[in-house]
Amino acid sequence: MQDERQLILADQNFRDIRPVMGAEIDMAIGSDENDYEIKIRRDQWDDRYKYGNVFYINDTEFGGIIGRKKINTTDSTISLFGRTWRGMLEKKIIRPPTGQDYKKVSGELSVVLDGLIAEHFGDYFVVSRSDTGIFVTDYQFDRYCTLLAGLTKMLKSVGYRLQIRYVQQERGQPGYVELSAVPIEDYSEKIELSQDSRLNFTFDENKNGINHLICLGKGELQDRQVIDLYVQEDGSIGRDLFYTGIREVCGVYENTSAERDELEEKGREKLAKLMNRTIFEMNVEQLKMNVEIGDIIGGRDYGTGMYAAKPIAKKIYRVAGGKTSLEYKVEGDD
């Protein structure tokens, strides 16, 4: 029986070619990176590592298409790079229909998801037909947002998340990448990671972030477009001033080519990166946790009292020097 985390090489039609042995793997999904590097020793090289072929780990989201090769004669390795399945969604844009200001959708989540994926990828991905029983009505996407950002935000608005997994078939049948809408699980009250968990973790709590962003768009001098964005008490971003006096921390964002709607959209994205935040990183390999991007877990440091209950933002799978690790990164605005 194959290792449950065995990396497999398949052709562009998802038919298995061979297990990948002895490679170094660095594969990240979620947050600000959705890509991978697979480093193959020259003595393990195979001419079937072709552009368009895919790597995958069965029943996980870890995988993607080969899109770049790099040869290193110093250590006699060939590195293969590519976007993960999630990364492919990041390179598609949701455009407003002709004559409309925004793209809007209505319907049951699986049906809506299927329509959007088919619009951008045809039948490359398979969308689960499971009926979630959850509907959206005239959901409005941000203008020209990525497909990944749009789907994530839409699903989160109703307490759901995007699940991606590779499904390996038997007897030489091609596998497939399945996308589905599933409920967000909140494990923060069931699982609290701390010193008692006997694992290493890092807390990075920033209370020195920007809470008032002045966004400058098109125009000159007094005719220049200006939008003020403010962090609210609950961590959301709005147009009303909340922090004042010594507690107000200002910053400036310039986008001289942006119209007003785009200026505000990009400004909100910028402020979300600059505001107060708590980052909690841990390696939970030994806990065998079955948590996915979007699910919520809690972490506590008893010495300082720092606590975070945040969604999983990133997962990083690595194999190096014969050692395997799976890291989870939890990052949220505080």
Disulfide bonds with the S-S distance in Angstrom:
none
